[in-house]
């Protein structure tokens, strides 16, 4: 199967599993990934998700160019809309999503990583939006999400040239949060996911929802949403458990109630 989903405690791992093609996307894999992401949305027991690629060579090397080469405008639009749907599904998940980027993250692969809340990568990671070298612009959200992360000037350079960015540069420009040796990426990502999952799931989901308003360019609406979500948290068992544990100098036990 092109997409594998595993669950361990409160953490789900979604793996793009097509290593023989560097996890490049075809229609079947995109549809399977979309279904997997939407399926996680209502899993209340899952508090954090990890998105990664199978094998050591690639997170995802973008779209399957051999298939794209034969597409006309209508097929291209449908393919682009499907890519948008997958990226939007990542952003719309109430649970935080961590991208664990091992190896190549090109084109659509880079764009799906951009849609995640947090990006960690291995020392061999390479990012690029090379679409202009293929005669097309980015089509899965790269023109919107990359400027938000690295700034408009640098995003313009990377998109207009298609040049590759290694792990250390990705860290320096804010494209990723941290870089790890290839053998340490999985454990580091898991540790971060578990740290997130140990917190109040209601509070984390509320924070992600409020942050989405700022990313959408609606800071005033985001602030209004933030105060509503902040106030409503005080009616939850998680708030009581967390603050009581702090006062009593012990670790809280959150249930999401």
ABEGO torsion letter per residue (X at the ends): XABBBBBBEABBBBBBBBAAAGGBBBAAAAAAAAAAAAAAAABAABABBBBBBBEAABABAEBBAAAAAABBAAAAAAAAAAAAAAAAAAAABABBBBBBBBEBBBEAAAAAAAABABBBBBAABBBBBAAAAAGBBBAAGAAAAAAAAAEAAAAAAAAAAGBBBBAAAAAAAGABABBBBAAAAAAAAAAAAAAAAABBAAAAAAAAAAAAAAAAGBAAAAAAAAAAAAAAAAABAAAAAAAAAAAAGBBBBBAGX
